[in-house]
Amino acid sequence: MSGVLTRLAGRLRTGDLVTGISRLLALACLVGLVGMLPWLSGKDPALTILRATSSDREPTPEILDSIRTSIGIDGGPLHVIGHWLAGVARGDLGRSWVSGADVGPDAVDAFGVSLSLMAAALGVGVIVAAALVLPALRDGLRARARPRGGAASAILISLPEYLLAPILMLVLAVYLRILPPFGWGSPEKVIMPALSLGLPTGGYLGGLVSDAVTATFSERWVATWSTAGIRGRPLAGAVLRRALAPLTGQVALVVVALTGGAVAVEKIFAIPGLGRELLDAASAQDVPALQAQILLLLALALAAGVIAGAARRLLMGRAA
């Protein structure tokens, strides 16, 4: 018996090691691609800077060479990546090609705004998801057959953020005039952006969890517990833990996907978040700002994955 357990532990350690190495390699490739952005953009960085700062100057080879030297891209791609990574290790994310200011503080401030918006949207999403899951729990506890899927979740999922945001603005800000149309910094200005992001998210999560709950109630152990007299809240809690454990990875993906929807929402409501800054930096071809913002998004994705893994182990441990 001890030999079987030892082999099983060895396999688990090997699997964890392979997973960790693959993730590190993927992260290294992503960071390398971010560092190569000045060369992958297809535009001459020196020409971009010249047009942004002195559009009336003639782009002579001498001027362009001096600009390349000043921003440190005259040594080739490997030199640029090494210089950029060294700066990142020191906490220096570079200077904007457009304004000349450090991109780190602005990117961190915008990231904080986006995190606040995402937290509010997740709050809305959790409330909506709970409202969609409760009927599935009720029917399961009463041993009622229930089809998978639902009209409410399908309707919410079909409403994209870029469509829901202007509709909410027209209704709540223009016609009813109960909320400010745009801006950031006060609680009432968070409501419409949070609803725009949170309602589709809640519809997706609610449909996902309610289907998992319905499937879990059909498992044999539920009938065994009911026969043993374990019903009500204890059974509902066990079913929820069993249903949620395999879904933590998908929930983490939903959290990361909120950053994509936030681009349109932040632009519509004039929110100074990371999505809006990312779009502006891409339009201005400000590669250092893009690099800093993409790094923060990578950090968010890594944090979401770590939290999802911890939550899954906790749920499985408690279910066990």
Secondary structure, DSSP 8 states (H G I E B T S, - for coil): -HHHHHHHHHHHHHHHHHHHHHHHHHHHHHHHHHHTHHHHSSS-HHHHHHHHH-TTS---HHHHHHHHHHHT-TT-HHHHHHHHHHHHHTT---B-TTT-SBHHHHHHHHHHHHHHHHHHHHHHHHHHHHHHHHHHHHHHHTT----SS-HHHHHHHTS-HHHHHHHHIIIIIIIS--S-SS--SSGGGTHHHHHHHHHHHHHHHHHHHHHHHHHHHTSHHHHHHHHTT--HHHHHHHHHHHHHGGGHHHHHHHHHHHHHHHHHHHHHTT--SHHHHHHHHHHHT-HHHHHHHHHHHHHHHHHHHHHHHHHHHHHHHHH-
